Amino acid sequence: MTAALLLHEFLIESAARLPDKVAIVCQGRRATYAELNTRSNALANALVRRGVERGDRVIVFLDNSIEAAVAFWAVLKANAIVSMIHPHTKADKLAWLLNDCRATALITDANLSAVFTDAARRSKHLKSIVVSGAFDRERHGWHEGSTSWEGALTGERTDIAPTRRSIDIDLAAIIYTSGSTGEPKGVMLTHRNMLTAARSITTYLQNREDDVILGVLPMSFDYGLYQMIMAFRMGARLVLEKGFTYPVQVMKTVVEEGVTGFPGVPTIFAMMTEMKNIKDFDLRKVRYVTNTAAALPVKHILALKDLFPTARIYSMYGLTECKRCTYLPPEDLDRKPTSVGLAIPNTEMWIVGDDGKKVGPNVVGQLVIRGATVMAGYWEKPEETARKLKPGPVPGERVLYTGDLCKMDEEGYLYFVGRLDDIIKSRGEKVAPKEIEAVLYSIAGVKEAAVIGVPDEVFGQAPKAFVALEQGATVDDKELRRVCQERLESFMVPKYFEIVSALPKSDNGKIDKKALA
């Protein structure tokens, strides 16, 4: 395994070393490293021929699939910047994303046509749309650059990718994450950012070439995307699933494929503990389990030890803006169960007070992260970037002010306390209350709305909506939920709705969310 300079060299090097090894298993389909490499070469060449240039943005709007994997690597090989978008994204938001990053190309699937055709018509910058699945010329071919997946790849060279023009400080990806204003922010990650993160995480997880890593989280979520990146760095195998909706089937696949790495979130682990037949599955081949977000509740730790008797269990914490902040070594799990651990390899962290100065042990302050994993900034948001990235100890360097309140003990172990803004982290996803509130306010009869995060044993936090109605309005919580389900991604739909006579106000007339909490 050589030292890749650009992210897609993980695939290129593994394909050269292990061409016939199965790289991905997905929904009964299998693809080797050589196949993924040649297919991504063809798609990269097709993108370039269709007008994608160095530094252009390409949106991949696909469910977890072999095509999504091929598309990710192809965009990088085309010297472009990839943005993986959740397949449940609605048309209005997809249109906003296409225009925000001025995407030159869209790679998607015919099953998502009800969303992408509407969104793409509102884009001013698209030159090409590549559609996998059952391409319909009448429905999908309205854009002059529309083509089927097969049509795009036909006649393209598979043995060689476009000439490499990127260097490691060029952007590799833009990962959109909810902002406190309700408007998504594009986290800009360079090849160096993502290479460094992958090397660091595979180091402390002790990943190996013979690993079989489960990918059950969406690749639009950086935790899901990195399962593929880490697997391909090592030449391991990725078992890719579209989700955990059918847990019995997923667990059968875990056993059949001999999964050794099991990344999850509290929602998945809670579903597993509720499965009556969970003990029927032999999970002794799983050698590590990972969880991200806040520290694992003690009852979840005990449940995971019972479910995975031979596995090392890692409690981890991070932000999209630097991928991963900390991990708790499994041997410290019993000793420090409420900690999220130590800084990941090749990074540093410290806590600062309101005055920006470092604080001592057990003092709550804002967490600061230093290292090559720290993002390049937010896409075309200089003011928000300046609030997060501030001068570091080396002249000219910028470090990440996370916006998270934490404390460290005398041994340097980190403890997460809360968030400076009101972003809710639910099911491993960041949820902006203002996005939900905007939908609630659009409902006839709604006078005021406020959304907060409340503690939840399954989701970590769950969105709760408080709604005050106009006089005489007859809206009920079922109607509120129905509209939210139509307009929002599933993880953003509030778990709880409470209709109140009025919302509390602060002295300046604003809704007082602290009083609601």
PyMOL commands that set and color helices and strands:
alter all, ss='L'
color gray80, all
select helices_A, chain A and resi 9-17+33-49+66-77+91-100+110-121+137-140+149-153+191-204+222-234+247-257+266-274+278-280+298-307+330-332+382-388+433-441+477-487+490-492+513-516
alter helices_A, ss='H'
color red, helices_A
select strands_A, chain A and resi 22-26+29-32+57-61+81-84+105-109+128-132+146-148+171-177+185-190+212-215+237-240+261-264+288-291+312-317+326-328+342-343+347-352+365-371+377-378+389-391+398-408+414-419+424-426+429-431+446-456+460-469+496-500
alter strands_A, ss='S'
color yellow, strands_A
deselect
rebuild
show_as cartoon
